[in-house]
Amino acid sequence: MQRSNSAPVNAAAGTATSNRRPIGTAVTRGAVVVCLIGAVAGCSGAGVTSASSDVSVPASATPAPVTSEHTPSHKAAAPTGSSRRATTAAPVLGSASTGTKGYGTARPGQIDGGRDSSGIVSDVQWSNWGAARASGTGMATYAAPDQPAAEGKSEKATVLAFDLGQCGGKPAYRKLTWYFPQHGEKPNEAAALDICGG
């Protein structure tokens, strides 16, 4: 009877023993997990540290020292042909003499030979002064062929200065005439005034 009573106890004890997990095994597994987590964290941290420590700035990327340079000043350019021509004195109209107006000057707005109204041209506007032949328009006294000059009237006239050369050591137009195209007149260069005065 004692054997039969002791057998179940042993069986129960054995069963209870077999259902329990050893404490040492659980601790060991927990330690392994903790170590693995720590290792992963340590590896990742180490990786970041090494990656950041491995980055270096190339020597070529270092900015070079700033140096100041002075641009050499340029010399003034020599005058061109056009600027030299611009400084050339413009021709004048003949030579000046006592009692006259406009002669000996460039682009005169009034021409007066100093004799009578037949030798006066006022309000002259020149269109091409400086050319071989300068022409313009102004107001002068017109008298018909059969009419005395004193009975003439002021009308628009075409003025022509030509024979460009030297007069008194200056470039000048040495001949002058004017006419009235509205009355059928044409320039009579053969009868033009010699305005150079020698």
Number of C-alpha atoms within 10 A of each C-alpha: 5 6 7 8 9 11 11 11 11 11 11 12 11 11 11 10 11 10 8 8 9 10 8 8 10 11 10 10 11 11 12 12 11 11 12 12 12 12 12 12 12 12 12 12 12 12 12 12 11 11 10 10 9 9 8 7 8 7 7 7 7 8 7 7 6 6 5 6 6 5 6 6 6 6 6 6 6 8 9 9 8 8 10 10 11 10 8 9 11 17 21 24 27 31 20 18 15 7 9 17 17 21 22 22 16 17 22 18 16 17 20 17 19 14 10 10 16 17 15 18 26 19 15 21 18 19 12 12 18 18 14 13 14 20 20 18 21 21 20 26 21 22 16 11 7 6 10 10 15 12 10 15 13 15 14 20 22 23 22 21 26 20 15 20 15 15 20 13 7 15 18 27 31 23 21 22 19 24 20 19 12 11 9 7 12 12 15 12 15 8 10 16 14 14 21 21 11 9
